[in-house]
Amino acid sequence: MFKVKVAVVAVATLVLGPSAPALAEPTTPLTYNAGTTATRFTGLAFDTCTAPTLTQMTAWKASPYKAIGIYIGGVNRSCAQPQLTAGWVTAVTAMGWRLVPIYLGLQAPCGTRRYKMSTTSSNRDGVREADDAVAKAKALGILPGSAMYNDMENYDNTNAVCRSAVLHYLSAWTKEVHLQRYLSGVYGHQNSGAPDLAAAYNSTSYARPDALWIARWDLSSSLTGWPTVPNPFWAVGQRGKQYRGDHTETYGGVTLNIDNDRFDAPVASVSYLYTVRTTIHSYSGPSTAYPVRSTIPANAKVSIVCQTFGAKIGTTIVWNKLINGTYITDYYTRTPSKPGYSAPLPGCSYPFQTTINGLSRRRGPGTSYGTYPGPLPAGALAWITCQLPGTKVGTTSVWNRLSDGSYVTDYYVATASNTTYTAPIRRC
């Protein structure tokens, strides 16, 4: 059973980011579809070679784990996946499970896996495999805005030609995954991919992945204090750690062979089906003040991707974002929780990398507001929930409200514009 995985890491002194935003390496453009969101998972997870059956996943709801790593494709994927279908994804996520998509593609030229990338065309290999991973994710119902984790196994990083091929491959993967509107993750070994990606963290030659998942089987699930990853690298909802390897655990009478993981990182986004209680309208934004986009009949099913806040209807300010990018009030939707958000629906957010080191998180949309402790380092993810006007910084007056309630100027975040708002992020 294939279980040896690896993680991407960082070593090196953190240097200052650019003095102004840059949509080139190491931070590359990323856009989001109207009816999608990113999903951040924080907690314990497990991964196993073959996706378990629905019966097994139901039994394991009694476990401490709330997410599972799934191998969606790649030429080096070694286990059959008879369960891994769009129906399985729908059923498992409806139970509340989060999914971590893993792609086990071409490996380093100096690695030990059977299928290896070319030393002369690893850029093309990375693009081709990113496209394949996205196609396989979409076939499973895994939406744009999801993180895709490229599994890069251990290799001899003293081999300069091999090291260069890996960095070019992963950079091309990141840029193409971004072009396809997905987030880029890498899973790698701290003794090979780690130092190599660390050295390239602020390089203008390579695109920086959005999230890092390391394999370090030291039985510590801590997401900080890693020997080969400085804490300021991949620092804000961007880390996973596989802290224990192959072993068996039993929950609900079902035994599985697993690895143990902890995450605070982007994972898969999917849609969830619910019904509406009465005939309602959908709107272009989370308020009845926005234009009506459609009329939905009573008891119709709707595909919801995330929840956000808006104008109060009845007893709730919660609004549901549909897969077509429109909004309906949660008050008339048969979600399980009122008046708050309903698990497993995520809150709507759109992460983008920051472009400077030491970006202040303020208590309001302007430079006159006080700051929160802990400014954002270069390459951190700014998890944006909405945008609003504020103090002009550089060429823009747009400010971003983050999922932690703080505000950052949009000028130093790699959104689509340095002058105006970025679709599909809603207005605050």
C-alpha positions as CSV (number, residue, x, y, z in Angstrom):
1,M,0.0,0.0,0.0
2,F,1.5,3.3,-1.0
3,K,1.9,5.6,1.9
4,V,5.2,7.5,1.6
5,K,4.4,11.1,1.0
6,V,6.3,14.3,1.4
7,A,5.9,18.0,2.1
8,V,7.1,21.3,0.9
9,V,8.8,23.5,3.3
10,A,10.9,26.6,3.8
11,V,14.4,27.3,5.1
12,A,16.2,30.7,4.8
13,T,16.0,34.1,6.2
14,L,12.8,35.9,5.5
15,V,13.5,38.9,3.3
16,L,11.4,41.9,2.6
17,G,8.8,41.6,-0.1
18,P,8.5,44.0,-3.0
19,S,7.8,47.7,-2.3
20,A,4.7,47.5,-4.4
21,P,2.4,44.7,-5.5
22,A,3.7,42.3,-8.2
23,L,1.6,39.8,-10.1
24,A,4.6,37.7,-11.2
25,E,6.8,35.2,-9.4
26,P,6.8,34.5,-6.5
27,T,3.1,35.7,-6.3
28,T,1.1,34.8,-9.4
29,P,-2.4,35.8,-10.5
30,L,-5.4,34.0,-9.1
31,T,-9.1,34.6,-9.7
32,Y,-12.2,32.9,-8.5
33,N,-15.4,31.9,-10.2
34,A,-18.6,33.7,-9.2
35,G,-20.2,30.7,-7.6
36,T,-17.3,29.4,-5.6
37,T,-15.3,29.9,-2.4
38,A,-12.2,28.7,-0.7
39,T,-12.6,26.4,2.3
40,R,-10.2,26.6,5.2
41,F,-9.9,23.6,7.4
42,T,-8.4,23.7,10.9
43,G,-8.1,20.4,12.8
44,L,-7.1,16.8,12.7
45,A,-7.2,14.7,9.5
46,F,-6.1,11.4,8.2
47,D,-5.0,10.1,4.8
48,T,-5.1,6.6,3.4
49,C,-4.2,5.0,0.1
50,T,-7.6,3.9,-1.0
51,A,-10.7,6.1,-0.3
52,P,-12.8,4.2,2.3
53,T,-16.4,3.1,1.6
54,L,-19.3,5.3,2.7
55,T,-20.0,2.8,5.5
56,Q,-16.5,3.1,6.8
57,M,-16.6,6.9,6.6
58,T,-19.9,6.9,8.5
59,A,-18.4,4.7,11.2
60,W,-15.3,7.1,11.4
61,K,-17.5,10.0,12.3
62,A,-16.8,8.8,15.8
63,S,-13.1,9.5,15.3
64,P,-11.3,12.8,16.2
65,Y,-10.6,13.4,12.5
66,K,-12.8,15.8,10.4
67,A,-10.9,15.7,7.1
68,I,-9.5,13.0,4.8
69,G,-6.8,13.1,2.2
70,I,-7.9,11.6,-1.1
71,Y,-5.7,10.6,-4.1
72,I,-7.6,12.1,-7.1
73,G,-5.0,11.1,-9.8
74,G,-1.5,11.1,-11.2
75,V,0.6,8.5,-13.0
76,N,2.3,7.4,-9.8
77,R,-0.9,6.8,-7.9
78,S,-0.6,3.2,-6.8
79,C,-3.9,2.3,-5.2
80,A,-7.2,1.6,-6.9
81,Q,-10.0,4.0,-6.1
82,P,-13.3,2.2,-6.6
83,Q,-15.1,4.4,-4.1
84,L,-13.8,7.7,-5.4
85,T,-16.7,9.1,-7.5
86,A,-18.7,12.3,-7.6
87,G,-21.5,10.5,-5.6
88,W,-19.0,9.5,-2.9
89,V,-17.7,13.1,-2.7
90,T,-21.3,14.4,-2.3
91,A,-22.2,11.8,0.3
92,V,-19.0,12.2,2.4
93,T,-19.1,16.0,2.4
94,A,-22.7,16.0,3.4
95,M,-21.7,14.0,6.5
96,G,-19.4,16.9,7.4
97,W,-16.1,15.6,6.1
98,R,-13.6,18.0,4.5
99,L,-11.5,16.7,1.7
100,V,-7.8,17.2,0.9
101,P,-7.2,16.5,-2.8
102,I,-3.8,14.8,-3.5
103,Y,-2.3,14.4,-7.0
104,L,0.6,11.9,-7.2
105,G,2.1,12.8,-10.6
106,L,5.6,12.7,-12.1
107,Q,8.4,12.6,-9.6
108,A,11.9,14.0,-9.4
109,P,14.4,12.7,-12.0
110,C,16.6,11.7,-9.1
111,G,13.8,10.2,-7.1
112,T,12.8,6.5,-6.7
113,R,9.3,6.5,-8.2
114,R,8.7,4.8,-11.6
115,Y,7.4,7.8,-13.6
116,K,9.7,10.8,-13.5
117,M,9.6,14.3,-15.0
118,S,12.0,15.4,-17.7
119,T,15.1,17.4,-16.8
120,T,14.5,19.5,-20.0
121,S,10.7,19.9,-20.1
122,S,9.6,19.8,-16.4
123,N,7.8,23.1,-17.0
124,R,5.6,21.5,-19.6
125,D,5.2,18.5,-17.3
126,G,3.9,20.7,-14.5
127,V,1.4,22.5,-16.8
128,R,0.1,19.2,-18.2
129,E,-0.3,17.6,-14.8
130,A,-2.0,20.6,-13.3
131,D,-4.6,20.5,-16.1
132,D,-5.1,16.8,-15.5
133,A,-5.5,17.3,-11.8
134,V,-8.1,20.1,-12.3
135,A,-10.0,17.9,-14.8
136,K,-10.1,15.1,-12.3
137,A,-11.2,17.4,-9.5
138,K,-14.0,18.8,-11.5
139,A,-15.2,15.3,-12.4
140,L,-15.5,14.6,-8.7
141,G,-17.5,17.9,-8.0
142,I,-14.5,19.6,-6.4
143,L,-15.0,23.2,-7.3
144,P,-12.6,26.0,-8.3
145,G,-11.3,27.7,-5.2
146,S,-10.2,24.3,-3.9
147,A,-6.6,23.6,-3.0
148,M,-4.8,20.9,-5.0
149,Y,-1.9,19.2,-3.3
150,N,0.9,18.0,-5.5
151,D,2.6,15.0,-3.8
152,M,6.4,15.4,-4.5
153,E,8.3,12.4,-3.0
154,N,11.8,12.6,-1.5
155,Y,14.7,13.0,-3.9
156,D,18.4,13.7,-3.8
157,N,18.5,17.5,-3.6
158,T,22.3,17.6,-3.8
159,N,21.8,16.9,-7.6
160,A,21.6,20.4,-9.0
161,V,20.0,19.4,-12.3
162,C,17.3,17.3,-10.5
163,R,16.6,20.1,-8.0
164,S,16.2,22.6,-10.8
165,A,13.7,20.3,-12.6
166,V,11.6,19.9,-9.4
167,L,11.5,23.7,-8.8
168,H,10.5,24.4,-12.4
169,Y,7.9,21.7,-12.3
170,L,6.3,22.9,-9.1
171,S,6.4,26.5,-10.2
172,A,4.6,25.6,-13.5
173,W,2.1,23.6,-11.5
174,T,1.3,26.5,-9.3
175,K,0.9,29.0,-12.1
176,E,-1.3,26.6,-14.1
177,V,-3.5,25.7,-11.1
178,H,-3.9,29.4,-10.5
179,L,-4.8,30.0,-14.1
180,Q,-7.5,27.3,-13.7
181,R,-8.8,29.1,-10.6
182,Y,-7.6,26.6,-8.0
183,L,-5.2,27.1,-5.1
184,S,-1.8,25.4,-5.2
185,G,-0.6,23.1,-2.5
186,V,2.5,20.9,-2.3
187,Y,3.2,18.0,-0.1
188,G,6.9,17.2,0.3
189,H,9.7,15.9,2.4
190,Q,11.4,18.3,4.8
191,N,14.8,17.0,3.7
192,S,14.5,17.6,0.0
193,G,11.6,19.7,-1.2
194,A,11.7,21.7,2.0
195,P,15.1,23.4,1.7
196,D,14.7,23.8,-2.1
197,L,11.3,25.6,-1.9
198,A,12.5,27.5,1.1
199,A,15.4,29.0,-0.9
200,A,12.9,29.9,-3.6
201,Y,10.3,31.4,-1.3
202,N,11.0,35.0,-2.3
203,S,12.6,34.2,-5.6
204,T,11.4,36.0,-8.7
205,S,12.2,32.9,-10.8
206,Y,9.6,30.6,-9.3
207,A,5.9,30.8,-8.4
208,R,5.2,30.3,-4.7
209,P,2.6,27.7,-3.7
210,D,-0.2,28.8,-1.5
211,A,0.0,26.0,1.1
212,L,2.6,23.6,2.4
213,W,2.0,20.1,3.8
214,I,5.0,18.4,5.3
215,A,5.8,14.8,6.3
216,R,7.6,14.8,9.7
217,W,6.8,11.7,11.7
218,D,7.8,13.0,15.1
219,L,4.4,12.5,16.7
220,S,4.1,16.2,17.2
221,S,1.1,17.8,15.5
222,S,2.3,21.4,15.9
223,L,2.0,23.6,12.8
224,T,4.9,25.9,14.0
225,G,8.4,25.4,15.2
226,W,9.3,23.1,12.3
227,P,13.2,22.8,12.0
228,T,13.2,23.4,8.3
229,V,10.4,25.8,7.9
230,P,10.6,29.3,9.4
231,N,7.4,30.3,11.1
232,P,6.8,33.4,8.9
233,F,6.7,31.2,5.8
234,W,3.3,29.9,4.8
235,A,2.0,31.4,8.0
236,V,-1.7,32.2,7.7
237,G,-4.0,29.2,7.1
238,Q,-1.3,27.6,4.8
239,R,0.1,24.6,6.7
240,G,-0.4,20.9,7.1
241,K,1.7,18.3,8.8
242,Q,1.7,14.6,8.5
243,Y,3.1,13.7,12.0
244,R,2.6,9.9,12.1
245,G,3.0,7.3,9.4
246,D,1.5,3.9,8.6
247,H,-0.5,2.4,11.4
248,T,-4.0,1.2,12.1
249,E,-6.8,2.8,14.1
250,T,-10.3,1.6,14.8
251,Y,-13.5,3.7,15.3
252,G,-17.1,2.6,15.1
253,G,-15.9,-1.0,14.7
254,V,-14.0,-0.2,11.5
255,T,-10.2,-0.5,11.2
256,L,-8.2,1.5,8.7
257,N,-4.5,1.9,7.9
258,I,-3.8,5.6,8.0
259,D,-1.4,8.5,8.4
260,N,-2.1,11.2,11.0
261,D,-2.3,14.9,9.9
262,R,-3.1,18.3,11.3
263,F,-4.2,21.2,9.0
264,D,-4.8,24.9,9.1
265,A,-4.9,25.2,5.3
266,P,-7.2,25.5,2.2
267,V,-8.8,22.2,1.2
268,A,-11.6,21.2,-1.2
269,S,-14.7,23.3,-1.8
270,V,-17.9,21.6,-2.9
271,S,-21.6,22.5,-3.1
272,Y,-24.3,21.4,-0.7
273,L,-27.9,20.7,-1.5
274,Y,-30.7,22.2,0.7
275,T,-34.3,23.1,0.1
276,V,-36.1,26.4,0.4
277,R,-39.2,26.6,2.6
278,T,-41.2,29.0,0.5
279,T,-41.0,30.8,-2.9
280,I,-38.1,33.3,-2.7
281,H,-35.9,35.4,-4.9
282,S,-32.2,35.2,-5.4
283,Y,-30.2,38.4,-5.6
284,S,-26.9,39.6,-7.0
285,G,-25.7,40.4,-3.4
286,P,-26.7,39.5,0.2
287,S,-29.6,41.9,0.5
288,T,-33.0,42.6,-1.0
289,A,-31.5,45.9,-2.1
290,Y,-29.6,44.1,-4.8
291,P,-31.2,43.3,-8.2
292,V,-33.3,40.1,-8.3
293,R,-31.7,37.4,-10.4
294,S,-34.2,34.6,-10.2
295,T,-37.3,33.2,-8.5
296,I,-37.0,29.9,-6.7
297,P,-40.2,27.9,-6.0
298,A,-41.1,26.5,-2.6
299,N,-39.4,23.2,-1.7
300,A,-36.9,23.5,-4.6
301,K,-33.4,22.3,-4.0
302,V,-30.5,24.8,-4.2
303,S,-26.8,24.2,-4.4
304,I,-25.0,26.3,-1.7
305,V,-21.3,26.8,-1.7
306,C,-20.8,29.1,1.3
307,Q,-22.5,31.5,3.8
308,T,-21.9,35.1,4.4
309,F,-23.5,38.0,6.3
310,G,-25.9,40.6,4.9
311,A,-29.2,42.4,5.5
312,K,-31.3,41.0,8.3
313,I,-34.3,38.9,7.1
314,G,-36.5,37.5,9.9
315,T,-34.2,36.5,12.7
316,T,-30.9,36.1,10.7
317,I,-28.3,38.1,8.9
318,V,-26.9,35.0,7.2
319,W,-27.1,34.7,3.4
320,N,-26.3,31.7,1.3
321,K,-24.2,32.0,-1.8
322,L,-25.4,29.6,-4.6
323,I,-23.3,27.9,-7.2
324,N,-24.5,30.3,-9.8
325,G,-23.1,33.2,-7.8
326,T,-26.4,34.6,-6.5
327,Y,-27.5,35.0,-2.9
328,I,-30.6,33.9,-1.0
329,T,-31.5,34.6,2.6
330,D,-30.9,31.7,5.0
331,Y,-34.1,32.5,6.8
332,Y,-36.2,30.7,4.2
333,T,-33.6,27.9,3.6
334,R,-33.7,24.5,5.4
335,T,-30.2,24.7,6.7
336,P,-29.8,23.1,10.2
337,S,-28.7,26.2,12.2
338,K,-30.6,29.5,12.8
339,P,-29.7,32.3,13.1
340,G,-26.0,31.5,12.7
341,Y,-23.9,29.6,10.1
342,S,-24.6,25.9,9.5
343,A,-21.9,23.3,9.4
344,P,-20.6,21.9,7.1
345,L,-21.2,25.1,5.0
346,P,-18.0,27.2,5.0
347,G,-18.0,31.0,5.4
348,C,-17.4,32.7,2.1
349,S,-13.8,33.8,1.7
350,Y,-11.2,34.3,-1.0
351,P,-7.5,34.0,-0.1
352,F,-4.8,35.9,-2.0
353,Q,-1.1,36.1,-1.2
354,T,0.4,39.3,0.3
355,T,3.1,41.0,-1.6
356,I,5.1,42.7,1.2
357,N,6.5,41.7,4.6
358,G,4.9,43.3,7.7
359,L,1.5,44.2,6.2
360,S,-0.5,45.8,9.1
361,R,-3.8,44.3,10.1
362,R,-5.9,47.3,11.2
363,R,-9.2,47.6,13.2
364,G,-10.9,49.5,10.4
365,P,-10.5,50.3,6.7
366,G,-7.8,53.0,7.0
367,T,-4.3,53.9,8.1
368,S,-5.7,55.9,11.1
369,Y,-7.2,52.8,12.7
370,G,-5.2,50.9,15.3
371,T,-3.4,47.7,14.5
372,Y,-3.7,44.2,15.7
373,P,-0.6,42.3,16.9
374,G,1.0,40.1,14.2
375,P,1.3,41.9,10.9
376,L,1.2,39.6,7.8
377,P,4.5,38.3,6.4
378,A,5.2,38.2,2.7
379,G,3.4,35.3,1.0
380,A,0.8,35.0,3.7
381,L,-2.8,34.4,2.7
382,A,-5.2,37.3,3.2
383,W,-8.5,35.4,3.7
384,I,-10.8,38.1,2.3
385,T,-14.5,38.1,3.2
386,C,-15.5,41.4,1.6
387,Q,-14.1,44.7,0.3
388,L,-15.0,48.3,1.1
389,P,-13.6,51.9,0.6
390,G,-11.1,53.4,3.0
391,T,-7.9,55.4,3.1
392,K,-6.0,55.5,-0.2
393,V,-2.8,53.6,-0.2
394,G,-0.7,53.6,-3.3
395,T,-3.1,53.6,-6.2
396,T,-6.2,52.2,-4.5
397,S,-8.8,53.1,-1.8
398,V,-10.0,49.5,-1.6
399,W,-9.6,47.7,1.8
400,N,-10.2,44.0,2.5
401,R,-12.0,42.7,5.5
402,L,-10.4,39.4,6.5
403,S,-12.0,36.4,8.1
404,D,-10.5,37.3,11.5
405,G,-12.2,40.7,11.5
406,S,-9.2,42.7,10.7
407,Y,-8.6,45.0,7.6
408,V,-5.7,45.3,5.2
409,T,-5.2,47.6,2.3
410,D,-5.8,45.9,-1.1
411,Y,-2.7,47.6,-2.5
412,Y,-0.4,44.9,-1.0
413,V,-2.6,41.9,-1.7
414,A,-2.4,40.0,-5.0
415,T,-6.0,40.5,-6.0
416,A,-6.9,41.2,-9.6
417,S,-6.6,45.0,-9.4
418,N,-4.5,47.7,-7.7
419,T,-7.2,50.3,-8.3
420,T,-10.7,48.9,-7.8
421,Y,-12.7,46.0,-6.5
422,T,-12.1,42.4,-7.4
423,A,-14.9,40.0,-8.5
424,P,-16.5,37.9,-7.1
425,I,-15.6,39.3,-3.6
426,R,-18.7,41.0,-2.2
427,R,-18.9,44.6,-0.8
428,C,-19.0,44.9,3.0
